[in-house]
Amino acid sequence: MKNWVSGWIYWNMILDQNGGPWLVSVEHGDPDPNQQHPVVIIDRKTGEVTYTGLYYYLAHFSRFVRPGAYRIACTGGPQSLNAVAFRNSNGTMVLNVINNGEETGCKISWQGNMAVQTLKAHSITTIIWDK
């Protein structure tokens, strides 16, 4: 999202408990087995459905970043935090912060206003500003 993409397709939406079925391509150097990371896992034996972390990340982006939105600059923070901001066509601003580390506090400032937020370990947090 931060490197000028205009769309994103995640190939492996639903896979089984073994990370498959998978494709082995000699041309691309794929190993066998070539397990993938899906959005949803369905156990073929029990029918149990597991939503992965990626499912929740995609849910945050697709729920709050609306069609027609454009990315806006945001800076700062430690390496364990990955933030990206958007302005929706209705004027709202969305900040998604992925915390890849331990629970931490952060200060978010915008136009002279500051918000203090606690980010849980290995989580995604979405903050929305109205127009």
C-alpha positions in Angstrom: 0.0 0.0 0.0 2.9 2.3 0.7 4.6 1.6 -2.7 2.2 3.1 -5.2 0.0 0.1 -5.8 -3.5 0.7 -7.0 -4.9 -2.7 -6.3 -4.0 -5.9 -4.5 -5.1 -9.5 -5.2 -4.5 -12.2 -2.7 -4.3 -15.5 -4.5 -4.9 -17.9 -1.7 -8.3 -17.0 -0.2 -9.2 -20.4 1.3 -6.9 -23.4 1.7 -7.0 -26.6 3.7 -5.3 -27.5 7.0 -2.1 -28.5 5.1 -1.8 -25.2 3.3 -3.0 -26.6 0.0 -3.9 -27.6 -2.5 -0.7 -26.2 -3.9 0.9 -25.8 -7.3 4.4 -26.9 -7.9 6.1 -25.1 -10.7 9.6 -26.3 -11.7 10.0 -23.1 -13.8 9.5 -20.9 -10.7 11.5 -23.1 -8.3 8.5 -24.1 -6.1 9.2 -26.8 -3.6 7.0 -29.8 -3.0 5.1 -29.3 -0.8 4.5 -25.7 -1.6 2.3 -24.7 1.3 0.7 -21.3 1.2 -0.6 -18.8 3.7 -4.3 -18.4 3.2 -6.9 -15.9 4.4 -9.1 -18.7 5.7 -8.3 -22.3 6.6 -10.9 -25.0 6.4 -10.1 -28.4 7.9 -11.3 -31.0 5.4 -11.9 -33.6 8.0 -13.8 -31.6 10.7 -15.1 -28.7 8.6 -13.7 -26.3 11.2 -13.1 -22.8 9.8 -10.1 -20.7 11.0 -9.7 -17.0 10.1 -6.0 -16.1 10.0 -4.5 -12.8 11.0 -4.4 -11.8 7.3 -8.2 -12.1 7.3 -8.5 -9.4 10.0 -6.0 -7.2 8.3 -7.9 -7.3 5.0 -11.1 -6.7 6.9 -9.7 -3.5 8.4 -8.6 -2.2 5.1 -11.7 -3.2 3.1 -14.1 -1.9 5.8 -12.6 1.5 6.4 -10.6 2.4 3.2 -13.4 2.9 0.7 -13.3 2.8 -3.1 -11.9 6.1 -4.4 -9.7 6.7 -1.4 -6.2 7.8 -1.9 -3.1 7.2 0.2 -1.7 10.2 2.1 1.7 10.6 3.8 2.3 9.6 7.4 5.7 9.3 9.1 7.3 8.3 12.3 7.3 5.5 14.8 9.6 2.6 15.6 10.3 -0.2 13.2 7.8 -2.5 14.9 4.9 -0.2 13.8 3.9 0.0 10.2 1.4 2.8 9.5 -0.4 3.8 6.3 -3.1 6.6 6.0 -5.8 7.2 3.5 -8.3 10.0 2.7 -11.7 8.6 1.6 -13.8 10.4 -1.0 -16.2 11.6 1.7 -13.3 13.4 3.5 -12.7 11.0 6.4 -9.1 10.0 7.0 -8.2 6.5 8.0 -4.9 5.5 9.7 -4.1 1.7 9.9 -1.3 0.8 12.2 0.1 -2.7 12.3 2.1 -3.5 15.4 4.6 -6.3 14.7 6.0 -6.2 18.2 5.1 -6.2 21.9 2.2 -4.0 23.3 3.2 -0.4 23.0 1.8 3.1 23.5 2.0 5.6 20.7 1.1 9.2 20.1 -0.6 10.2 16.9 -0.6 13.9 16.0 -2.5 15.6 13.2 -3.1 19.3 12.6 -2.1 20.2 16.1 -4.2 17.5 17.8 -2.8 14.5 19.6 -4.3 11.1 20.4 -2.6 8.6 22.7 -3.3 4.9 21.8 -2.2 1.6 23.2 -1.5 -0.9 20.5 -1.8 -4.6 21.5 1.1 -6.9 20.5 0.9 -8.2 17.0 -2.3 -6.3 16.1 -3.9 -3.9 13.7 -5.6 -0.7 14.8 -7.7 1.6 12.7 -8.2 5.2 13.6 -10.7 7.3 11.7 -11.0 11.1 11.7 -14.2 12.7 10.5 -14.2 15.6 8.0 
